[in-house]
Each structure stands twice: as structure tokens, then as C-alpha cells.
């Protein structure tokens, strides 16, 4: 009987010893082991992404010439529209530069956009993150902002040789400075993790008490350059209801994020350009 009990408790004893050994290992060795394991697993995810690209290529090859001609015409129209918009953007940028010189306002940090493909999505109660197919090889650094056509995506948390992990806006660990469109007063945005396959949401805090939001007239929350990570004015989401917080001085509300966050295929990483931008970026939270 005692022998059976000892045999039954043996696995728990081994597990306890392993846990104790793991707790006693120095943090540097733990970090090295985790990074080594990740770098070992990363090629499989990258290979799956390349296989998906290859499948897309062959599916396009099977399309008829008529479809390809129509697609080329549509792309030509879009390129013409983008050229017009690019010219307008250049004119506005030059106008802003002249105003900065006249008013002697310091220039905001400049960024270059590094486009990266999404390799994997981890959207669950535990994780709200993306794995992108670029890392140190492309100059990406931890803490860099990530955006897409619809606004802010998140922030780079970990950088490896050829991949990076991005915390989404909906992650509980995500924080950033923001303000409402048409109002320059700063507010604080926080992620509010929700189960997968549901609309992503966040929370906005420290909202001035004189602001009002409703489903008919929602407030648009945008990024603030005060944080140094994102340019000013990138869309975060909509706030359709505000309530007074526990302090009684400010308001808080739920931010409805874009549903496109759940099915992104490509994103752009903001890489700071210039010494001044890098200095601000390094000081950002």
C-alpha cells in the first residue's frame, strides 16, 4: 500500500522539483531560454506565411486575362487618386513647415513606415497580439507604434531576428496618450481585453466633464503626439457613452475599436527618423 502511494506521489514530487529549479534559475538564463525557443519556432510560422503567399500567387495565375485587365484598370484609377492625395499631403506638409518656422514651434518627430505582413494572430482571453514577419533585420525596435489604414493597431512588445510581437489596442497591457477629434485636451486610453470573435473595445479615462457623447453623436478618439510614439490624429475608435468616474471630476467611457483589427493581413511599423525623434521615442512609455 505504501509503495503504491509513493509511486502515485512521485510525479508530483518531480513536478515540484522542476518548479523549484525554475524559480531558482537566474532571470537572464530564463530570458535566453525563452528567446532561443521562440527563435527555434519562428521559422515554422514564417514558412506557413510564405506558403500562403505562394498559394495566393498561383490562385492569381489561374485567373483569366480579362479579370487581370480589369484589375489593372482599377489599380490605375486608384494610383491616379493616390497621386492627387500625395500632392495635397505634400502641400499641407510644406504649409505646416512654414508655420513652424514663423511661429518658432519645434518640429514633431518624423517617422518612416515599415510595412510588415501578419504571420499569426493570437486573439483569446489570454492574448491580444499579432506576430509580424519583420524584426531586427528591418530596424524594428521594442515600443514602436503600429498602424494601418484605419488608424492605430498597437505597439511592438518584443523584437526577434525576423519576427516581432505586437500588442493590440484591445490588450489589457496597452496604454497611450490620446485626445478627441476637435479637442486638444489629453486623455488616457487603456486596452480592455474581450473574448475573441467579438468587437474589440478599450477604455478612455480622465475625460473632461464638459464633453458629451451619444450613439447619435459619438466622439472620435485619436492619437496624441504627447506620447512620442504615434503622430497626432490617428484614429483609435469611437466613444458613444460617457459616465462620471469615482473621483467625480472626470469621465470615463468605452471605446469601440475597428473590427478590422481582428483580420489584418498587413500593418505598418513606425520607425523614428532623426536624432530628435529617437530621443523622444526612447523616453516614451
N, C-alpha and C positions, 0 to 999 in steps of 0.2 A: 504493500500500500504506500509506504513512504517513498519507495522507488518510483512509483507511478506519479506521485505528487512532484518529486524532484524533476522528473522528465517533463511534466507539464509546465513547471515554472521556469525551465531552462530557457525557452525563447524570450520570456520577459526579462530574465536576467541579462541575456545578451543584448537585448534592445536597450536596457538601462545603461549598460556599459558603453554602448555606442553613443548614446545621447550624452553621457558624461564626457566621453572623449571629444565629442564635437564641441561641447561647451568650453573645454579646456584648450582647444586649438586657438592660436592667435588669430585675430581678425584679418591680418594681412594674408595668411595662408587660406582662410575661408574665401576671401575675395578672389585670390588667384585661382582657387579650385573652381569657383562658380564661373569666372570668366573663361577658364580653359574648357569647361563643359559646354558653355554657350558657343564658343568658337568652334568646338567639335561638331555641335548640332547645326550650326548656321548653314553650312553648305547644302544640307538636305532641303532646307526651306528655299534657299536661293535656286537650287536645281529645279524644284517644283515651279517656281516662278518663271524660270526660263522655258520650261516645258509648256507652261500655259501660253507664253508669248509665241512659241513655235506653233502651237495649235491654232492660235489666232491668225498667224501668218498663213497657214495652209487653208484655213477657212476663207480667208480673203482671196486666195488664189483660185478657189473654186467658183467665185462669183463671176457673173457674165461681164463682158466688156461694156455693155450698156449701163449696168449698175455702177461700174467703175467710172465711166464717163460722167454720169450724173453726180456721183460723189465728188469727182474732181471739180465740176462746175460749182457745187455748193461750197467746197473749200475755197475756191477762188473768190466767191462772193464774201465769205467770212474774212478772208485775208484782206480784201479791199476795205471792209468795215473796220478791221483792226488797225490798218494803216492810218485811217482817218482818226480813230481814237488815240493812236500813239502820237499823232501830230498834236492833238488837243492836249494830251498829257504833257508833252514837251513844252508847249506854250505856257501851260499853267505852272510847270516847274520853274521855268525861267522867270515868270512873273513873281513867284514866291521868293526866288533868289534875290531879285531886285528889291523887293520889300524888306527882306532880311538885311540887305546892305544899307538901305536907307534908315531903317529903324535900329540897326546895330543889334539884331537879335541873333544869338548863337544858333548855328545850323543844327538840326536834329541829326542823329546818327543815320548813316546810309547803310543799306543792306543790298546784298546780291542774292538772287533766288537760285537755289539748287533743287532742281526737280528730281524727285525720287519716286520709285514705284512701291506700292504697298505689297509686301510679301505675305503677311498674315495679320489677321485681326483677332484679338483676344477680348471679346465682349461678353462679360458674365458678371455675376455678383461679386467676384473677386478681382477681376481685371477689367480695365477700360483702356486698352492700349493698342497701338499699331506697331508692326515691325516693318521698317522700310529698307529698301535694297541699296543703301548707301551709308557709309560710315566715315572712319578716319581718312580713308582714301580720297574722299571728296571734300575734306576740310570741315566736316561737321563736328561741332563741339557740344558737350552737355549744356543744357539750358537754352539752346537755340529755339526760337519760335518756329512753329509750323503752321502754314496757311494753305488755303485752297481758294477756288474762285468764289465760294460763298462766304469767306471770312476766315476766322481763326479756327484751327484744328486742335492745337495743343502745344506741348513743349517737349523737346528731346530730353529724356531722362538718362539713358545710357548709350554710349557710343562704342562700337566694336570695329574690327578691321573693315568689314564690308557691309555691316548692317547697323541699324540704330533702333532703339525702342522709344516710342513717342507716347507720352501720357495724353489722353484725350481731354477735352474740355469737361467731360462728364465725370472724370476721375475724382475721387474724394481728395486726393493729394494736390490737385491743381488749384493754384491761386494766381490772380493777376489784377493789376490796376485797370480800371475802366471808367467810362463816363457815358451818359446818354447822348444820343444824337441831338444836337442843338443846345446842349447844356454842358459847359466845360467843368463843372464841379466833379471831383473824383469820387468814385465809389469802389467797392471791393467785390470782386466776383470770386465765387468758390464753386468747385465741382460738387455735384450731388449725384452719386452713383445710383443707377437704377438697373433693374434686371434687363437682360438682353431682349431684343426684339420689341422694345418699347421706345417711345420717343425720348431721346436724351434730354436731360434737364440739368440746370445748375441753380445757384442761389446768388442773389445780389444783396449786399448789406451796406449799411451806412448811407442809405439813400436820403437826401434832404426831404424834410416833411412837407414841403410845398409842391412836390411832384405828385402827379395823379396818373394812374394807368387803368385801362379797362379793355375788355376784349374788342370793343369797337374802336378804341384809340390806344393801341399798345405803344409802349415806349421801346425804342430800338437801342439796345446796349452795344457799344462799340469799344474797341481797344483804346488805351491811352498810352502815349509815349513816355509817361512818367516812369513806367517800369523799366524802360530802356530795352526791352526785348522785342516789342512789337511797334510798328509805326502807328500813328494816330488814325482812328477812323475805321479800322477793320471790323466788320460785323461779327458780333458774338451771338446774339439772339434777341428775342422779344420778351418783354415783361408785360403781362396782361392784368396783374393784380398786385397791389402793394398793401402792406399792413404795418402797423407800428410795432417796433421791436421791444424787447424787455426794458431797454433804457428809457423809452418814451420820447427820445429826442430824434431818432431816425426811423426809417422804414426799411423793410426787407421784402423780398419777393422772389418768386420762382421764374427762372429764365428758360424759355422754350428754345432749345437749340435746333439747328438744322438737322433734318432726318438724313441728309446726305453723309453725315459723319459715320453712319453705320455701313455704308457701302462705297467708301472712297477707293479708287484704284491708283491715283497719283496725288501727291502733295508736293508742296514747295517748302524747303527749309530756308529760313532767313539767316544768312551768314553775314555778320557785321563786317563792313568795309571801311577801312581807315582807322588810324590810331585812336581818335576820339571816340568812335563808335565802339571799339573793342574795350576801351576803358569803362564806358557806361555799361556795356554788356556784362563785363566781369563783376560789376557791383550789383547787377540785378538779382532779385531773389530767385 
